[in-house]
Amino acid sequence: MSQYLDQRDIADGSMVGYASADSAANVAPRIALRLLWLTFWLAMNAAVIGASWDDYWHLTHPFDGFFSPPHVFVYGTCTVMGLVICVMTFTPSIRRAFGPGFSIPLIRFPVPGPLFILGGATVMLGAAGLVFDNFWHTSFGLDETNWSFPHAMIGWSLLLLVLGFLSCRLALAWHKPLRWYVILPLATLVMMVSASPFLGPLQHNRTPDTVRGLLTLPIFLAQAPSQHTLRIYETWNLNRTNPLLIALAPLWLGAALAFVRRFDSRWWVALGAALLWWLADDAHNTARWLEARQPGLSLENPANWQASPILLPALLIVILPLLHVGPRLTYLLAGLIFGLLTYHTYDTASAAWLLALVGAPLMLLGKAIGERAHAIVDRPLQPRAVVALMAVGVIVPLATGGIDLILRSITP
C-alpha cells in the first residue's frame, strides 16, 4: 500500500497545493480524519441497519409507498452524511488535508480527488434512490431485479462511496498511517460491496428451492408486482445455478482481490478478507428464515445454505506468486478453478462447466479492472480518470437496466 502523501510533501508544499511551507499551518488533518470517520459510520448505519430493516420490512409489510420507515432512515442518514462531506469540502483547512485538487465547474476552488469521489458517490446515491428508485417503486411497486437501473446504480454508488472513503483515508496517511486493524475491515468491505455491482441478482446466492420458498410467502402472494419479480427469478433461473455465474463470479473476484492486493500486498490481508466475506454470506440465514416462516418447507439440502466457493481461488492468488508463478497465469488458474467450483452448485449434469474456460480470462480481466481502480483511488490526480471511474456507476446500470426491462416485458 502506498501512502498518498508523506512528510516531505508537507514540508515543501508541492503535493498539497499550498502556496508555501508556511501555509501548511492552515491544514487541519485531525479534524478531517474525525469527520471522515463520521461519514463512514453514518454510511455503515445506513447500509447495515437500514438495509436489514428494509429487507425485513418488505418481507413482513405490503408495499404502500416509497417513504417507508426504513427508507426514511436510510436517506435521512445519507443526507446528514452529505452535509458532513460538504463541511469537509468547503472548509479550506480541512479540504487541504486531502491533497491537491482540480477544477470543477461551478466551484471556485480546486477540489481534491478523494473528496470528489466521496462527494460524487453521495450525490449519485441520492439521485439513484430519491429520484430514480422513488419513481420506479411508485410506478411499478416491487417489480424489479437487481439489474434494474435504480437498484444497479445504488449498488455502484455504494461501491464508489467505499472507494471514496478509502481514497480519503489514504490521502490522510501522512497524518496517521493505516494500521492492520483498519486495513483488514476495509479490504473486506471492498469485497462485500463490490459483489452486487458485478453479480446483480446472482449475488444473493439463492438456490431454486429458496426462490420457490419466497414465491409461497403470504406477503408476496398478496402483491402482484412481487410475484412477477419472483417469476422472473424462477423463469430465467436468476440464482446460483445460473451458468452466467460461472463467468461473472471470476470477473468480480479477480477485480476485488486485485484491488485488495494493491491496497495491501501482505498475503494474510487478501486471504483474511476472502474468509470474512465467506463467513458473512447470508445464504444459510435466508434458508433458515424461510423454514421458520413456512411450516412444512424443507431446505435441508446443503446447497441451500453453503457459501460461494471463493476460498480456494483466493488461496491460489496468494500462494502461487510465492512459488514464482507469474501474475497472469495465477489469475487464469484461479479463474478456472473458481469457475469449476461454481459449476458444482448445479444439481443436474450439463456442459455448463465449459464456461469455466471463459471465467479464467475474465478473472484476468477483473485483475486489470481492480488494479486500474486502485491506481485511481490511490492517487486521484487526473480529472479524466476520476470522472471515468464515476461514470462507470451510471453507464453499467443503464446497460443492465435494459436487461431488466426486457426480462420484465417477456415474462408473463
MIGUVO-675545 format. One record per atom (N, C-alpha, C, CB): x, y, z; residue in one letter. Coordinates in steps of 0.1 Angstrom, whole numbers, plus 2048, in hexadecimal, padded with zeros to 3 digits. Glycine has a CB too. Layout:
N
XYZA
...
end
This chain:
412
8097F4800M
800800800M
80980C800M
7F680080CM
8068157F7S
80E8217F6S
80782D7FDS
8118257E7S
80F835804Q
80984180AQ
80684C800Q
812846816Q
7FB853802Y
7F885D7F9Y
8018697FAY
7E98627FBY
80586C806L
80E877809L
818873814L
80788480EL
823879815D
82C877820D
830884825D
83886E81BD
839884830Q
83C890837Q
84489982DQ
84588D843Q
84C894824R
85389D81BR
8498A5812R
85C895812R
83E89F80FD
8348A7807D
82F8B380FD
82889E803D
82D8B181CI
8288BC824I
8338C7826I
8248B7833I
8408C2826A
84B8CB829A
84C8D581DA
8578C482BA
84B8D0811D
84D8D9806D
8408DE7FFD
8568D37FBD
8358D9803G
8288DE7FEG
8268DA7F0G
8278EC800G
82D8D17EAS
82C8CE7DCS
8208C57D9S
8398C77D7S
81C8BD7E2M
8128B37DFM
8048B77E4M
8158A67E5M
8038C07EDV
7F68C37F3V
7F18D17EFV
7F88C3802V
7F78D77E5G
7F18E37DFG
7F38EF7E8G
7E38E17DDG
7FD8EF7F1Y
7FF8FB7FAY
8089057F2Y
8068F7807Y
8069117F6A
80E91C7EFA
81D91B7F5A
8089297F2A
81E917801S
82C917807S
82B90E813S
83192580BS
83790B818A
838902824A
830908830A
8468FF828A
830916831D
82991C83CD
81A91983CD
82B92B83CD
815917830S
80691582FS
802907834S
801917821S
80C8FF836A
8098F183CA
8038F2849A
8158E983CA
8058FD850A
7FE8FF85DA
7EF90185CA
80490B864A
7EA904850N
7DC90584EN
7D58F884AN
7D9910844N
7DB8ED84DV
7D68E084AV
7D18DA857V
7E08D7843V
7C58D3857A
7BF8CD863A
7BD8BE861A
7B28D4867A
7C88B6860P
7C68A885DP
7BE8A0868P
7D38A285BP
7C08A5875R
7B989D880R
7AA89F87ER
7BE8A388DR
7A68AB87CI
7978AD87AI
7938A686EI
7948BC879I
79B8A6863A
7978A0857A
795891859A
7A28A284CA
79E88B861L
79D87C863L
79187986BL
7AA87786AL
78E881875R
78287F87ER
775880875R
782889889R
77488A86DL
76888C865L
76788085AL
76889985DL
77387C855L
77387184CL
76D864852L
78186E846L
77186185FW
76C855865W
75D857869W
774853872W
75986486BL
74B86686EL
743863861L
749875872L
748867856T
741863849T
740854847T
74786983DT
74B84D84BF
74C83E84AF
741838852F
75A83984EF
74083C85FW
737835868W
728839864W
73A839876W
72684585FL
71984885BL
71583F84FL
718857856L
71E83D846A
71C83483AA
71A82683FA
727835830A
721821848M
72081384DM
712811854M
72B810857M
70E81B85CN
70181A862N
6F681A858N
6FE82686BN
6F782284DA
6ED822843A
6ED81483BA
6EF82D839A
6F980F839A
6FA803831A
6F67F6839A
70880182BA
6FB7F5845V
6F97E984DV
6EB7E9854V
7047E8858V
6E97F485CI
6DC7F4863I
6D17F7859I
6DC7FF86EI
6D3801850G
6C8805847G
6C57FA83DG
6CC81183FG
6CF7F3837A
6CD7E982DA
6C67DD834A
6DA7E5826A
6CB7D9840S
6C57CD846S
6B67D084AS
6CD7CA853S
6B47DC84FW
6A67E0852W
69E7E0846W
6A67EE859W
6A37E583BD
69B7E682ED
6987D8829D
6A37EE824D
6A27CF82AD
69F7C1825D
6947BB82ED
6AC7B8826D
6957BC83BY
68B7B7844Y
67D7BD842Y
68F7B9853Y
67D7CA83FW
6717D283DW
6697CC831W
6737E183BW
6717CA826H
66A7C581AH
6657B781BH
6747C680EH
66C7AF825L
6677A1827L
65C7A0831L
67379982CL
6587AB837T
64E7AB841T
6437B583FT
6547AD84FT
6457BF836H
63B7C9833H
6387CA824H
63F7D7839H
62B7CC820P
6297CE812P
62E7DC80EP
6197CE80FP
6327DD802F
6387EA7FDF
62D7F47FCF
63E7E87EFF
62F800803D
62480A803D
62A818800D
61D80A810D
6368187FAG
63C8257F6G
64B8257F9G
6368307FFG
65282E7F2F
66082E7F3F
665832801F
6668387E9F
65F83C808F
664841814F
65F839820F
65F850816F
66482C820S
66282482CS
66C828837S
664815828S
669823843P
67382784EP
68182384BP
66F82085BP
685817846P
693815843P
69981E838P
69580783FP
69082182EH
69582A823H
698838829H
68B82B818H
68F83D832V
69184A838V
69E84A841V
68584E841V
6A083F848F
6AC83E850F
6B983E847F
6AC831858F
6B983683CV
6C4835834V
6C784382DV
6C282B829V
6BD849827Y
6C0855820Y
6C2861829Y
6B5858816Y
6BC861835G
6BF86B83FG
6CD86B843G
6B586A84AG
6D285F846T
6E085D84AT
6E986183FT
6E284E84ET
6E685D833C
6EF861828C
6EF870826C
6EA85A81BC
6E4877829T
6E3886828T
6ED88C832T
6D588B82AT
6ED88783EV
6F688C848V
70488A844V
6F3885856V
70787E83EM
71487A839M
71888482EM
71586C834M
70F888825G
71289181BG
71689F820G
707892811G
70F8A382BL
7128B0831L
7208B0837L
7078B383BL
7248A583DV
7318A4843V
73C8A5838V
73389784AV
73989E82CI
74389F821I
7448AD81CI
73E895816I
7388B481CC
7398C2817C
7418CB821C
72A8C8817C
7408C882EV
7498CF837V
7588CC834V
7468CB846V
75B8C0831M
7698BC82EM
76E8C3822M
76A8AD82DM
7658C4818T
7698C980BT
76A8D980BT
75F8C5800T
7618DF812F
7608EE811F
7688F581DF
7528F2811F
76E8ED825T
7768F3830T
7858F282BT
7748EC83ET
78B8FD828P
7998FD822P
7A38F482AP
79E90A820P
7A48F6837S
7AE8EF83FS
7AC8E083FS
7AE8F584DS
79F8DC83EI
79D8CE83EI
79F8C8830I
78E8CB842I
79A8D0826R
79C8CC818R
7AA8CA814R
7958D680ER
7B38D3819R
7C18D2815R
7C88C581AR
7C98DE81AR
7C28BF824A
7C98B382AA
7C88A7820A
7C28B0837A
7BF8A8817F
7BC89C80EF
7C589E801F
7AE89B80AF
7CE8A7800G
7D78A87F5G
7D38B27EAG
7D889A7EFG
7DA8B17DFP
7D78BB7D4P
7C98B87CEP
7E28BA7C9P
7C48C27C7G
7B78C17C1G
7B88C57B2G
7AE8CA7C8G
7AC8C47ACF
7AA8C879EF
79D8D079DF
7AB8BC795F
79C8D8792S
7918E1790S
7848D978DS
7948EB785S
7798DD793I
76C8D8790I
7638E378CI
7678D079CI
75B8E2782P
7518EC77FP
7488F078AP
7488E8773P
7468FD78CL
73E904796L
7449047A4L
7318FC796L
7508FF7A5I
7578FF7B2I
7639087B0I
75A8F17B8I
7669117B9R
77091B7B7R
77E9177BBR
76D9287BER
77F90C7C2F
78C9077C7F
78E8F97C2F
78C9087D7F
79B8F57C2P
79E8E77BDP
7998DD7C8P
7AD8E57BBP
7938D27C3V
78D8C87CCV
7978BC7CCV
77F8C47C8V
79C8B87D8P
7A48AC7D8P
79D8A07D2P
7A98A97E6P
7A58987CBG
79F88C7C5G
7978837CEG
7A98847BEG
79D8807DAP
7968777E3P
78887C7E8P
79E8757F0P
7888897EAL
77B88F7EEL
77188F7E2L
77D89D7F3L
7768917D6F
76E8917CAF
7678837C9F
7768947BEF
76F8787CBI
76986B7CAI
75F8697D5I
7748607CBI
76286C7E1L
75986A7EDL
74D8727EBL
76086E7FAL
74E87F7E7G
7428887E6G
73A8847DAG
7468967E5G
7418817CFG
73A87D7C2G
7328707C4G
74487B7B7G
7388667CCA
73185A7CFA
72485C7D7A
73A8507D6A
7258667E0T
71A8697E9T
70E86F7E0T
71E8737F4T
7128787D7V
70887E7CEV
7028747C5V
70F8897C5V
70A86B7C0M
7058607B8M
6FB8577C0M
7108577B2M
6FF8547CCL
6F684C7D5L
6E98537D7L
6FD8497E2L
6E98607DAG
6DD8677DCG
6D48677CFG
6E08757E0G
6DA8697C4A
6D38697B7A
6CD85C7B4A
6DB86E7ABA
6D58517B6A
6D08437B4A
6C58407BDA
6DC8397B5A
6C58447C9G
6BB8407D3G
6AF8497D3G
6C18407E1G
6B18567D6L
6A685F7D8L
69F8637CBL
6AB86C7DEL
6A68627C0V
6A08667B3V
69C8597ABV
6AA86E7AAV
6A68517A6F
6A384679DF
69C83A7A5F
6B0841797F
6A18377B0D
69A82B7B8D
68C82F7BCD
6A38277C3D
68B83C7C0N
67E8417C5N
6748407B9N
67F8507CAN
6788457ADF
66F8447A1F
66C83679EF
67684B795F
67682D79FW
67481F79BW
66A8197A4W
68181779BW
66C81A7B1H
6638137BBH
6558197BBH
6698147C9H
6548267B9T
64782D7B8T
63F8287ABT
64983C7B7T
6478257A1S
640821794S
63E812793S
649825788S
64780A799F
6477FB797F
6477F37A3F
6527F778EF
6477FA7AFG
6477F27BCG
6557EC7BDG
63C7E87BCG
6557DF7C1L
6617D77C3L
6657CF7B7L
65F7CE7CFL
6607D27ABD
6627CA79FD
66F7CF799D
6577CC795D
67B7C979EE
6887CC798E
6927C279DE
68C7DB79BE
69C7C0795T
6A77B879AT
6B37C179ET
6AC7AD78FT
6BE7BB7A2N
6C97C47A6N
6D07C979AN
6D37BC7AEN
6CC7C578EW
6D17CB781W
6CA7D777DW
6D17C0776W
6BF7DB784S
6B87E7780S
6C17F3781S
6AB7E8788S
6BE7FD77AF
6C780977AF
6C880F788F
6C2813770F
6BD81178FP
6BE81779DP
6C680E7A6P
6B181A7A3P
6C38017A7H
6CA7F87B0H
6D97F67ADH
6C37EB7B1H
6DB7F57A0A
6E97F379BA
6F180079EA
6EA7F078CA
6EB80C79CM
6F281879FM
6F481A7AEM
6EA824799M
6EB8167B6I
6ED8167C5I
6F980D7C8I
6E08117CCI
6FA8017C2G
7057F87C5G
7127FE7C1G
7037EB7BEG
7138047B5W
72080A7B1W
7238177B9W
71F80E7A2W
71981E7BDS
71B82A7C5S
7218277D3S
70E8327C7S
71C81C7D9L
7218177E6L
7308137E4L
71980B7EBL
73380C7D9L
7418087D7L
74A8147D5L
7427FF7CAL
74581E7CDL
74D82A7CCL
74E8327D9L
7478337C1L
7448317E1L
7458387EEL
7508317F7L
7378367F6L
7518247F7V
75B81D7FEV
7698217F8V
75980E7FEV
76A8217EBL
7778257E5L
77A8347E8L
7768237D5L
77083C7E8G
77384A7ECG
77884B7FAG
7668527EAG
772844803F
777844811F
78583F812F
76E83C81AF
78883480BL
79582E80BL
79F838805L
795821803L
79B83F7FAS
7A48497F4S
7A78547FES
79E84F7E7S
79D859805C
79F86380FC
7A885F81BC
791868815C
7A685281FR
7AE84D82AR
7BD84C826R
7A984082FR
7BF847819L
7CD847814L
7D3855813L
7CD840807L
7CB85E810A
7D086C80FA
7D487281CA
7C6875809A
7CF86C827L
7D2871834L
7DD86883BL
7C687183DL
7E285E833A
7EC855839A
7F985C83EA
7F084B82FA
7FC868838W
80787083CW
80587584BW
80A87C833W
7F987784FH
7F687B85CH
7F5870866H
7E988385CH
7EE865862K
7EC85986AK
7EC84D861K
7DF85A872K
7F7845861P
7F8839859P
7ED82F85CP
80683285AP
7E9827852L
7DF81D854L
7E581185BL
7D9819847L
7DE80C865R
7E280086DR
7DB7F4867R
7E080287CR
7E07E886BW
7DA7DC866W
7CC7DA86AW
7E27D086BW
7C87DF876Y
7BA7DD87AY
7B17E7873Y
7B97E0889Y
7B67F086BV
7AE7F8862V
7AE7F3854V
7B3807862V
7BA7EE850I
7BC7E9842I
7B37DD840I
7CA7E6840I
7B37D3849L
7AC7C7846L
79C7C9845L
7AE7BD852L
7967D184EP
7887D384CP
7857DB83FP
7827DB858P
78D7E583CL
78B7EC82FL
78C7E3823L
7957F882EL
7967DA823A
7987D1818A
78C7C7817A
7A57C881AA
7877C3822T
77B7BA822T
76F7C281DT
7787B5831T
76E7CF821L
7627D781DL
7637D980EL
7637E5824L
76E7DA808V
76F7DC7F9V
76A7CF7F3V
77E7DE7F5V
76E7C37F8M
7697B77F2M
75A7B67F4M
7707AB7F9M
7547B97FFM
7467B8802M
73E7C17F9M
7437BB810M
7427CE7F8V
73A7D87F0V
73B7D67E1V
73E7E67F4V
7467D07DDS
7497CF7CES
7417C37C8S
7577CD7CCS
73C7BA7D1A
7357AE7CBA
7297B17C4A
7327A47D7A
7207BA7CAS
7147BD7C3S
7157C47B6S
70C7C67CDS
71E7CE7B4P
7207D57A7P
7247CB79CP
72A7E07A8P
72C7C17A0F
7317B8796F
7287AC793F
73F7B279AF
7217A879DL
71979C79CL
70A79E79BL
71B7937A8L
7057AA79EG
6F77AD79DG
6EE7A47A6G
6F37AD78FG
6E379F7A0P
6DB7967A8P
6E17897ACP
6CE7937A0P
6EC7857A5L
6F37787A8L
6FB7797B5L
6FC77479DL
6FD7857BAQ
7057867C7Q
6FE7827D3Q
70A7957C8Q
6F07807D2H
6E977C7DEH
6EC76E7E2H
6DA77D7DBH
6F37667D9N
6F77587DCN
6EB74F7DFN
7017587E8N
6E07527D9R
6D474A7DBR
6D473E7D2R
6C77527D9R
6CD7337D7T
6CB7277CFT
6BD7277C9T
6CE71A7D7T
6BA71E7BFP
6AC71D7BBP
6A271B7C6P
6AB7127B0P
6A67127D0D
69D7107DBD
69A71C7E3D
6A37057E4D
6A47247E5T
6A27317ECT
69873A7E5T
6AF7387EFT
69A73B7D8V
6917447D0V
68373F7D1V
6967457C2V
6817327D0R
67472C7D1R
66E72E7DER
67471D7CDR
67672E7E9G
6717317F6G
66C73F7F8G
67C72E800G
6747487F1L
66F7567F2L
6627587EAL
67A75F7ECL
6607517E0L
6547527D8L
64774E7E0L
6547497CCL
6497467EAT
63E7417F2T
63B7497FFT
6407337F6T
643754801L
64175C80DL
63476480BL
64D76680FL
62C764815P
61F76C814P
62077A810P
61776B821P
62B781815I
62D78F812I
62F791804I
63879481BI
6367887FDF
6387897EFF
62C7847E6F
6457817EBF
62577A7EBL
6197757E4L
60F7807E3L
6137697ECL
60F78A7EDA
6057947EDA
6097A07E4A
6037997FBA
6157A07DEQ
6197AB7D6Q
61D7A67C8Q
6257B27DDQ
6167AA7BEA
6187A67B0A
6267AA7ABA
60E7AC7A7A
62B7B77AEP
6387BB7AAP
6437B27AFP
63B7C97ADP
6427AE7BCS
64C7A57C2S
64C7987BCS
64A7A57D1S
6407937BAQ
63E7857B3Q
6457867A5Q
6307827B2Q
64379179EH
649791791H
658791791H
64479E789H
65E79879BT
66C79879DT
67178A7A0T
6717A27A8T
66B7847A9L
66F7767ACL
66D76C7A1L
6677717B9L
66376F798R
66276678CR
66D769783R
654769785R
672775782I
67E77877AI
68A77077FI
68178777AI
68C77078CY
697769792Y
69575A790Y
69776B7A1Y
689755790E
68774678EE
688743780E
679742794E
68274B777T
681748768T
68F748762T
678751761T
697752766W
6A4754760W
6AF74F769W
6A676375DW
6AC748773N
6B674177BN
6C074B781N
6BD737772N
6BB756786L
6C476078CL
6C775C79AL
6BD76E78CL
6D075279BN
6D474D7A8N
6E27477A6N
6CB7427AEN
6E87407B0R
6F573C7B0R
6F87317A6R
6FA7387BER
6ED72B7A0T
6EF720796T
6EF726788T
6E5716797T
6EF733787N
6EF739779N
6FD738773N
6EA74877AN
6FE733767P
70B732761P
71373F760P
70A72C753P
70C74A760L
71275775FL
71B75A76BL
70876275DL
718754776L
720756782L
72E750781L
71975078EL
72F746779I
73C73F777I
746749770I
73B73376EI
741752768A
74975C762A
74A76976AA
744760754A
73F76E76FL
73F77B776L
74677A784L
73077F779L
74576F78BA
74B76E798A
75A76F797A
74876179EA
76176978DP
77076B78CP
77377A789P
775762782P
76B780780L
76D78E77DL
76D79778AL
763793773L
763795792W
76279C79FW
76D7997A8W
7547997A6W
77078C7AAL
77A7887B4L
78878D7AFL
77A7797B6L
78B78C7A2G
79779179DG
7997A07A0G
79978F78EG
78F7A879EA
78F7B67A0A
7917B97AFA
7837BD79AA
7897B37B7A
7897B57C6A
7977B27CCA
77E7AE7CDA
79C7A67C9L
7A87A17CFL
7B47AA7C9L
7AB7937CCL
7B47AD7BCA
7BF7B57B7A
7BF7C37BEA
7BD7B77A7A
7B37C97C0F
7B37D67C7F
7B87D47D5F
7A47DB7C8F
7B47CA7DCV
7B97C87EAV
7C87C57EAV
7B17BC7F0V
7CD7BE7E1R
7DB7BB7E0R
7E47C77DER
7DF7B07D5R
7DE7D17D6R
7E57DD7D4R
7E47E67E0R
7E07E47C7R
7D87E67E7F
7D67ED7F3F
7E07E97FEF
7C77EC7F7F
7E27DC7FFD
7EC7D7809D
7F17CA804D
7E67D6817D
7FE7C9801S
8037BD7FBS
8057B1804S
8107C07F4S
8037B3811R
8067A881BR
7FC79D818R
8057AD829R
801790818W
7F8785814W
7EC78381CW
801778814W
7ED786829W
7E2783832W
7D778D831W
7E7783840W
7D979882BV
7CF7A2829V
7C479D81FV
7D47B0825V
7C9799813A
7C0794809A
7B978780EA
7C87917FCA
7C177E814L
7BB772818L
7B1774824L
7C676881DL
7B477D82DG
7AB781838G
79E787833G
7B278A842G
7A0790829A
794797824A
78B78D81DA
7987A281AA
791783815A
78977980FA
782770819A
791770806A
78976D824L
78376482EL
77776B835L
78D760839L
779778839L
76E78083FL
762781836L
77478D843L
765783829W
75A78481FW
75277781FW
75F787811W
75A76C81FW
75475E81FW
74B75C82BW
75F75481DW
750760837L
74975E843L
73C766844L
75276184FL
73D77283DA
73177B83EA
726778834A
73678983BA
72976E82BD
71E76A821D
711766829D
72375E818D
70676C824D
6FA76A82BD
6F1760825D
6F277782BD
6F675781DA
6ED74C817A
6E7743821A
6F574480DA
6EF74082CH
6EB737836H
6DF73E83EH
6F6734840H
6E174B841N
6D6752849N
6C9753841N
6DB76084CN
6CB755834T
6BE75682BT
6B774982BT
6C275A81DT
6BE73E82AA
6B873182AA
6B172E837A
6C2726827A
6B8731842R
6B272E84FR
6A6738852R
6BC73085AR
6A774484DW
69C74D84FW
68F749848W
6A075C84BW
69174483CL
68673F834L
68073383BL
68A73B826L
68872A840E
68271E847E
67A722853E
68E71484BE
67E72C85AA
677731866A
66A737862A
68073A86EA
66A73E856R
65E746852R
65473D84BR
661751849R
659732845Q
65072983DQ
65071B843Q
65472982FQ
64771784CP
64670A852P
6456FF847P
63B70985CP
64D6F5848G
64D6EB83EG
6576EC833G
63F6EA838G
65C6F8832L
6666FB827L
6746F682CL
66770A824L
67A6ED824S
6876E7828S
6926EC81ES
6866D8828S
69C6F1824L
6A86F681CL
6B46EF821L
6A970581CL
6B36E2824E
6BE6DA82AE
6CA6D8821E
6B96CD82FE
6C86D9813N
6D36D880AN
6DE6E180DN
6CE6D97FCN
6EB6DD80FP
6F66E6813P
6F86F1809P
7026DE814P
6F46EE7FCA
6F56F97F2A
6ED7057F5A
6F26F37E4A
6E37047FDN
6DB70F800N
6E171980AN
6CD70A806N
6EC715811W
6F271E81AW
70171F819W
6EE719828W
707717810Q
71671880FQ
71A725809Q
71B70C808Q
72572B80DA
72A737808A
7317357FAA
73473E812A
7347407F4S
73B7407E7S
74973B7E9S
73B74E7E0S
74E7327E0P
75B72C7E2P
7677357DEP
75C71F7DAP
76973F7E5I
7737497E1I
7807467E8I
76E7577E4I
78073E7F2L
78C73D7FBL
7987367F3L
78A734807L
79672C7EBL
7A17257E4L
7A772F7D9L
79C7187DDL
79E7367D1P
7A473F7C8P
7AC74A7CFP
7997457BFP
7A774F7DAA
7AE7597E1A
7BC7547E6A
7A675F7EDA
7BC7477EBL
7C87417F0L
7D27407E4L
7C57347F6L
7CD73C7D8L
7D673B7CDL
7DD7487C9L
7CF7357C1L
7D57537CAI
7DA7607C6I
7E47657D0I
7CE76B7C6I
7E37607DDV
7ED7647E7V
7FA75B7E6V
7E77637F5V
7F774D7E4I
8027447E5I
80B7437D8I
7FD7367E8I
8047437CCL
80B7407C0L
81774B7BDL
8027417B5L
8157587C0P
8207617BFP
82C75E7C7P
81B76F7C1P
8297587D3L
8357547DCL
83C7487D6L
8307507E9L
8367417CCL
83D7367C5L
84273A7B8L
83372A7C3L
8437477B6H
84974E7AAH
84074B79EH
8577487A8H
83374A79FV
82A749794V
826757790V
81D740798V
82675A783G
82376777FG
81576C782G
825768770G
813779783P
80577E787P
7FB77A77DP
80678D788P
7FD77A770R
7F3777766R
7EF768767R
7F8779758R
7F975F768L
7F675176AL
7EF74F777L
802749769L
7F3756781T
7EC75478ET
7DD75778DT
7F275E799T
7DA762787Y
7CB766786Y
7C475D77DY
7CA775782Y
7CA759772L
7C474F769L
7C1742770L
7CD74D75DL
7CA73D777L
7C873077EL
7BD732789L
7D572B785L
7BE73D791A
7B474079BA
7A6741795A
7B874C7A3A
7A574878AG
79874A783G
79273D77EG
799753777G
79B734779L
797727774L
79171E780L
7A271F76DL
79971E78BI
795717797I
78871C79CI
7A07177A1I
78772979DF
77B72F7A3F
76F72C79AF
77D73F7A4F
77072D78DG
765729784G
76171B786G
76972B776G
76A712787L
767703789L
760701796L
7746FB787L
7657087A1L
75F7077AEL
75170C7AEL
76770E7B8L
74F7177A7T
74171D7A6T
73871379ET
74172A79FT
73D70C794Y
73670378CY
7306F8795Y
73E6FC782Y
7376F47A0H
7326EA7A9H
7266EE7B1H
73D6E67B2H
7226FA7B0T
7156FE7B6T
7096F97AET
71470D7B8T
70B6F47A2Y
7006EF799Y
6FB6E279FY
7056ED78BY
6EE6DF79DD
6E96D37A2D
6E66C9797D
6DC6D57AAD
6E96CD78AT
6E76C477FT
6F46C5776T
6DB6C7777T
6F76BA76FA
7036BA767A
7006C275AA
7066AB763A
70A6C9756S
7096D274AS
7176D5745S
7006DF74CS
7176DC73AA
7246E0734A
7286EE739A
7246E0725A
7216F3744A
724701749A
73270274EA
71A704753A
7396F7751W
7466F8757W
7506FE74DW
74B6EA75BW
74C6FE740L
754704735L
756713737L
74F701728L
74C71973EL
74C727741L
75872B74AL
73F72C747L
75D721751A
769724759A
775728750A
76D717761A
775723744L
77F72773BL
77E736737L
77F71F72EL
77273B738V
77074A736V
773751743V
76174C732V
76F74B74EG
77275175BG
78075475EG
76C749766G
78974B759A
79874D75BA
79D75B755A
79F742755A
79B75D748P
79F76A743P
797776749P
79E76B734P
78B77474DL
78377F753L
789782761L
77477B755L
78E778768M
79577B775M
7A1784772M
79876F77CM
7A8781767L
7B4789764L
7B0797760L
7BB782758L
7A4798759L
79F7A6756L
79B7AD763L
7927A474DL
7957A576DG
7927AB77AG
79E7B0781G
78B7A1782G
7A97A977FK
7B67AE785K
7B97BC780K
7C17A4783K
7B87BD773A
7BC7CA76DA
7B27D5772A
7BB7C975DA
7A57D2773I
79B7DC778I
79F7E0786I
78D7D6777I
7A17D678FG
7A47D979CG
7B17E179EG
7A57CC7A4G
7BB7DE797E
7C77E5798E
7C67F4793E
7D37DE791E
7BE7F5788R
7BC803783R
7B480B78DR
7B5802775R
7AA805792A
7A280C79CA
7AA8107A8A
7968037A1A
7B38077ADH
7BB80B7B8H
7C58177B5H
7C37FF7BDH
7CA8167A8A
7D38217A4A
7CD82E7A5A
7D981E796A
7C082F7A1I
7B883C7A1I
7B58407AFI
7AB83A799I
7B18367B8V
7AE8397C5V
7BA83D7CEV
7A682D7CCV
7C58377CBD
7D18397D3D
7D78477D0D
7DC82F7CFD
7D684C7C4R
7DB8597C0R
7D285F7B6R
7EA8587BBR
7C68647BBP
7BC86A7B1P
7C08787ADP
7AF86A7B8P
7CA8797A5L
7D08867A0L
7CB88A792L
7DF8867A1L
7C788078AQ
7C388377DQ
7B488477CQ
7C8878773Q
7AE890778P
7A0891778P
79988776FP
79C89F774P
79F885763R
79887C75AR
79786E75FR
7A087B74DR
7A1869766A
7A185C76CA
79685B777A
7AF858771A
79686577FV
78C86578AV
77E866785V
78F871794V
77B86E77BV
76E86F775V
76A86276EV
76D87B76BV
77485C768A
77184F761A
76D84476BA
77D84A759A
774844777L
77083B781L
76283D786L
77A83C78DL
75E84A788M
75184D78CM
74784A782M
75085C790M
74A84C775A
74184976AA
73D83B769A
74784E75DA
74583276DV
74282376DV
735821775V
74E81B773V
734828780G
728827789G
71B82B783G
72A82E795G
71B831777V
70F834770V
70E82C763V
70F84376CV
71982A75CI
71982374FI
715815751I
727824748I
71B80E75AV
7187FF75CV
7097FE761V
7217F9767V
70480576AP
6F680476DP
6EC807762P
6F280D779P
6F0810759L
6E881274DL
6E7805744L
6ED81E744L
6F27FE743A
6F37F273BA
6EB7E7742A
7017ED739A
6ED7E574FT
6E67DA756T
6D77DE757T
6EC7D7764T
6D47EB758G
6C67EF759G
6BE7EB74DG
6C57FE75BG
6C57EB741G
6BF7E6735G
6BC7D7736G
6C87E9729G
6C57CF73CI
6C27C173DI
6B67BF746I
6CF7BA743I
6B67C7751D
6AA7C575BD
69D7C8754D
6AC7CF766D
69D7D374CL
6907D6745L
68C7CC73BL
6927E473DL
6967C5734I
6937BB72BI
68D7AF732I
69F7B6723I
6937AB73DL
68E7A0745L
6807A274AL
69879D751L
67E7AF74ER
6707B2753R
6667B1748R
6707C0759R
66A7B573CS
6607B6731S
65D7A872BS
6657BF726S
66679F72CI
664792726I
660787730I
67078D71EI
66078A73DT
65C780747T
64D78374BT
665781753T
644779749P
63677B74CP
63477D75BP
62E76F747P
end
